[in-house]
Amino acid sequence: MPEHPTPAPQLSDYAIEIRSKNAGPFWVTMETFMKDSAGYAIAADDSFLNEQVIADLYRVDATQVQIFRIPALNAVKISFPRPVTQASLRDRDIHAGQHHVPLACLRVPHHPLTDEAQPVS
Amino acid sequence: MPPSTEAAARVGILTPSGMLGAGFAPETIDYGLALGPDVIAIDGGSTDSGPHYLGAGVAKTTASAVSRDLRLLLRAAATADIPLIVGSCGTSGTDSGVDWVAGIADQIMAEEGLDLKIARIYSEQDAGFLKKELDAGRVHPLAPHGPLAPETLDSCTHIVGMMGHEPFVEAIQAGAQVILAGRATDTALAAAVPLMLGMPAGPTWHAAKIVECGGQCTTDPRAGGVFATIDHNGFVIEPLDPANACTPISVAAHMLYETANPYRMREPAGTLDVSDATYAPLDERRVRVEGSRFEPAEQHTIKLEGARVTGYETLSFSGIRDPYIVANIDRWAALLRNIVTERINQTLKLTDDDYGLDIRLYGHNAILQDIDPDPSTAREVGVMLLVNAPSQATATAIAKVANPLMLHLPLPEMHYLPSFAFATSPAETERGPAYEFVLNHVVDVESATGMFRTHYSREVSRA
């Protein structure tokens, strides 16, 4: 066992892939494809990941955040209007392709990495 | 001859790749032709890469790549005697984009000795016409946009309407063998022939959505396109590369790609609803989908896309490796901003309102800025200065004023003048006009084809 407490794992530790992309010029959409149902249970837990958490992570209006929980795919999908106009002077991510990182790095408390949450293969 | 309009038992769609010009292996087309397609459908565009392509009316793809793909597809369509449909020609679907692809097609047909009847369907819209529609209350915003101001329509360099399947059906029934369309929904080009041949709308629109990105719905998206076979109860999807596979997960997951809502998708004629769709493996590489629904809309609508010039941009880029400045990079960037702003005011007599300026610290926080979850120190930082001004000359003048500071600016406590690393000479790159998308609105229409104009290469189809 390590002598120092390890930081809580990140959401990405339980995921096959977490990605972000434009959904048309005016929306950003992100998906977390989780490794298994245990990982899905974490991502889909409303007390861990909800509209307000996304609003705080991305500095957007919580009332405009849409969350879709899709158990058949072990996936959670999140959409919100683009905070910065696409390709404007202040837009640093034209395809919104790197905007998944704050979500992927979200710390997951009370869920240490266990054998059950590891990838199957 | 054009496809029979008699009721079919099944209809096959061959989609070679997600975009014309993206490339595919010729063998995948041979494989697809052996499966007996009724149409070859391929997308030629997207808004994904930003408003420049619509605003300037130029393509993201290069002519050589489009020509290479189009040659193989024209040959395949002629061999199989089935229609070839290309949507959103020239990336944005402007009239110039349609003519650009049509010019490439003409050249290929002359070289290959092909004689196919081509329909060009134009989608560009006139601001005057749209202002009348706006006045009549027939233009409505889509979230997150608000009402449209008539001046916004006037400010656009190009406006296109996104056609549904109806103009394609009309052109095929008129004898077109190749359709080169302006802006169309990604799904419409694949849906047109199945709908024309009597396939049910639910499976047809769902299959069209699944094939629109080519191999994206397979386990190896790099291996080329896909083939969908629609029947009266559902559809089957399989890759065009025998070594590639579709799985229930890979197919179902594609409904999430680049969509805000993964269950419902609006088309001009109605809404695809896949909430109750089931995805079952037929074997190791084919998936059968059933349970998709299509709800016809009470009001047929055409979505608009428009882009306008926001100014002219000039870009300058310098690199910093000095550990002391990198360790204090936020303070340094704030100092650069203050001094540059002051110098621009002194020398060019411009205030903050006259131009826009963005300082981006690549390697530090350029992409995510204050939402970046990792604040750890960088080793080197690229400093990009992006200027937007009402004229190119002004934008470049501003960048030139900034140049000595981007080369030499020390922090106040430093007792020497550092020199930073420019990667190119000259330091400034003129980017030309910059554009933004300003329309996210729909028009209520009586006719699904009325806003689009179809021109045929020959008046009479082959005898």
HADDOCK unambig.tbl for C-alpha pairs under 7 A between the chains (distance, minus, plus):
assign (segid A and resid 21 and name CA) (segid B and resid 258 and name CA) 6.25 0.50 0.50
assign (segid A and resid 22 and name CA) (segid B and resid 48 and name CA) 6.68 0.50 0.50
assign (segid A and resid 22 and name CA) (segid B and resid 258 and name CA) 5.99 0.50 0.50
assign (segid A and resid 23 and name CA) (segid B and resid 258 and name CA) 4.31 0.50 0.50
assign (segid A and resid 23 and name CA) (segid B and resid 259 and name CA) 4.98 0.50 0.50
assign (segid A and resid 23 and name CA) (segid B and resid 260 and name CA) 5.66 0.50 0.50
assign (segid A and resid 24 and name CA) (segid B and resid 47 and name CA) 6.52 0.50 0.50
assign (segid A and resid 24 and name CA) (segid B and resid 48 and name CA) 6.55 0.50 0.50
assign (segid A and resid 25 and name CA) (segid B and resid 47 and name CA) 6.56 0.50 0.50
assign (segid A and resid 25 and name CA) (segid B and resid 48 and name CA) 6.82 0.50 0.50
assign (segid A and resid 27 and name CA) (segid B and resid 260 and name CA) 6.90 0.50 0.50
assign (segid A and resid 29 and name CA) (segid B and resid 258 and name CA) 6.83 0.50 0.50
assign (segid A and resid 29 and name CA) (segid B and resid 260 and name CA) 5.88 0.50 0.50
assign (segid A and resid 57 and name CA) (segid B and resid 371 and name CA) 6.48 0.50 0.50
assign (segid A and resid 58 and name CA) (segid B and resid 371 and name CA) 6.25 0.50 0.50
assign (segid A and resid 73 and name CA) (segid B and resid 249 and name CA) 6.43 0.50 0.50
assign (segid A and resid 79 and name CA) (segid B and resid 260 and name CA) 5.51 0.50 0.50
assign (segid A and resid 81 and name CA) (segid B and resid 144 and name CA) 6.52 0.50 0.50
assign (segid A and resid 86 and name CA) (segid B and resid 50 and name CA) 6.39 0.50 0.50
assign (segid A and resid 86 and name CA) (segid B and resid 436 and name CA) 6.96 0.50 0.50
assign (segid A and resid 87 and name CA) (segid B and resid 50 and name CA) 6.01 0.50 0.50
assign (segid A and resid 87 and name CA) (segid B and resid 436 and name CA) 6.53 0.50 0.50
assign (segid A and resid 88 and name CA) (segid B and resid 436 and name CA) 6.42 0.50 0.50
assign (segid A and resid 89 and name CA) (segid B and resid 358 and name CA) 6.72 0.50 0.50
assign (segid A and resid 89 and name CA) (segid B and resid 388 and name CA) 6.93 0.50 0.50
assign (segid A and resid 90 and name CA) (segid B and resid 358 and name CA) 6.62 0.50 0.50
assign (segid A and resid 92 and name CA) (segid B and resid 367 and name CA) 5.37 0.50 0.50
assign (segid A and resid 93 and name CA) (segid B and resid 367 and name CA) 6.43 0.50 0.50
assign (segid A and resid 94 and name CA) (segid B and resid 49 and name CA) 6.61 0.50 0.50
assign (segid A and resid 94 and name CA) (segid B and resid 50 and name CA) 6.54 0.50 0.50
assign (segid A and resid 95 and name CA) (segid B and resid 48 and name CA) 6.21 0.50 0.50
assign (segid A and resid 95 and name CA) (segid B and resid 49 and name CA) 6.30 0.50 0.50
assign (segid A and resid 102 and name CA) (segid B and resid 371 and name CA) 6.99 0.50 0.50
assign (segid A and resid 102 and name CA) (segid B and resid 372 and name CA) 6.33 0.50 0.50
assign (segid A and resid 102 and name CA) (segid B and resid 373 and name CA) 5.57 0.50 0.50
assign (segid A and resid 105 and name CA) (segid B and resid 373 and name CA) 6.86 0.50 0.50
